[in-house]
Amino acid sequence: MQLQLYLLVEQTGSFVDPKVVKLSQEIDQLVVCLQRMRMKDKLRY
């Protein structure tokens, strides 16, 4: 996804293009979800 984001920025020429912002937000949501899962696992052990 990181490469996809990089290529999209190169293609659009902007960090604030709606497509770039949308993909960036999707990546952010995924990272937050993964972090929460890891925190839950650490609390169990």
C-alpha positions as CSV (number, residue, x, y, z in Angstrom):
1,M,0.0,0.0,0.0
2,Q,2.9,2.3,0.7
3,L,4.1,1.9,-2.9
4,Q,0.6,2.5,-4.1
5,L,0.4,5.7,-2.2
6,Y,3.8,6.8,-3.5
7,L,2.8,6.1,-7.1
8,L,-0.5,7.9,-6.7
9,V,1.3,11.0,-5.4
10,E,3.7,10.8,-8.4
11,Q,0.7,10.4,-10.7
12,T,-1.4,13.2,-9.3
13,G,1.5,15.5,-8.4
14,S,-0.2,16.4,-5.1
15,F,-0.4,15.3,-1.5
16,V,-3.8,16.8,-1.2
17,D,-5.5,15.2,-4.2
18,P,-8.7,13.5,-3.0
19,K,-7.5,10.1,-4.2
20,V,-4.2,10.4,-2.3
21,V,-6.0,11.6,0.9
22,K,-8.5,8.7,0.7
23,L,-5.7,6.1,0.3
24,S,-3.7,7.7,3.1
25,Q,-6.7,7.5,5.4
26,E,-7.3,3.9,4.5
27,I,-3.7,3.1,5.4
28,D,-4.0,5.0,8.7
29,Q,-7.1,3.0,9.6
30,L,-5.4,-0.2,8.9
31,V,-2.3,0.8,11.0
32,V,-4.6,1.8,13.9
33,C,-6.5,-1.5,13.7
34,L,-3.2,-3.5,13.7
35,Q,-1.9,-1.5,16.7
36,R,-5.1,-2.2,18.6
37,M,-4.8,-5.9,17.9
38,R,-1.2,-6.0,19.1
39,M,-2.1,-4.1,22.3
40,K,-4.9,-6.6,23.0
41,D,-2.5,-9.5,22.5
42,K,0.0,-7.9,24.9
43,L,-2.6,-7.4,27.6
44,R,-3.5,-11.1,27.4
45,Y,0.0,-12.3,28.2
